[in-house]
Amino acid sequence: MPVPSPYLHALAAVPVREAVVDVLGSQTHYWEYGPRDRAVDLVLVHGFRGDHHGLESVISQLPGLRIVSPDIPGFGASTAMDGTHSVEGYGRWLRSFLEALDLVGTPLLGHSFGSIVVAHAVASGLPAPKVILVNPIAADAMSGAYRALVPLTRLYFHVGRLMSPRVATFWYGLPPVTRIMSLALVRTHDRDVRRWVHDEHRRSFAAVGDVRALAESYDASLSTNVIAAASGLTMPTLLIAGEQDHVAPIEGTRRLAALVPHAELVVLAGVGHLIHYEKAREAAAAVREFLEGDA
């Protein structure tokens, strides 16, 4: 039985509609939150091994806004896309998705791996009046506190590539791996929130989706970072970082903030790479203030 979300009641008050659109061969499922009688305020791009559910806690704290949140190809309910699931491939998908829904020019939010996708897509010419990057990946994976785990993770994905899709699905969803990852990321001391976070990870990791997309997107997550796209982020950009983030260390995010011409940096104390779970209210407040402020 799923552990109830601390944001369940707030989210239940937000109207939601599900739809699907074919984008570059991917049956892309997306969810639209909030009122229909206004333009879309924000499009979300979730992180690696996640889906749209992970950002619903933040959405629940933004009543009145109209938000579109897709499952990126190969994750959640969305099927894999044609071609390679690289940063460039996801960038093409994002542009095509926005064009299909007539949303080009809408503010964009990317979390973790989604921050890489959004930043590089915008730097490559995708129009966006404002960009929000939550837990932005602003350094090489080998520079973080968990750099010793990177070779093990590479091996984990290499082994999965040698398996049949059916066996690989089981391999990539192994409960002990999920638990280790979840324990490494969580920072809150609230027992109820910890139980919920662990359950969220258990369910999202068990829903492997497409094993080819998973392996390719893992390679993509290590291939570059937001720093490489910093000079192309010429629009107002909000960076929301966790002070205790060992996946995307705060030192890298501060460097990123110095490189982006119109960056605003919000650092949240007592949280690491799970801002969307552990500090959703604070993140949402920063998002709303940024969106409603003058460009």
Beta strands, then each sheet from edge to edge (+ up, - down):
strand 1: 16-23
strand 2: 26-33
strand 3: 42-45
strand 4: 67-70
strand 5: 108-111
strand 6: 131-134
strand 7: 237-242
strand 8: 263-268
sheet 1: 1+ 2- 4+ 3+ 5+ 6+ 7+ 8+
end
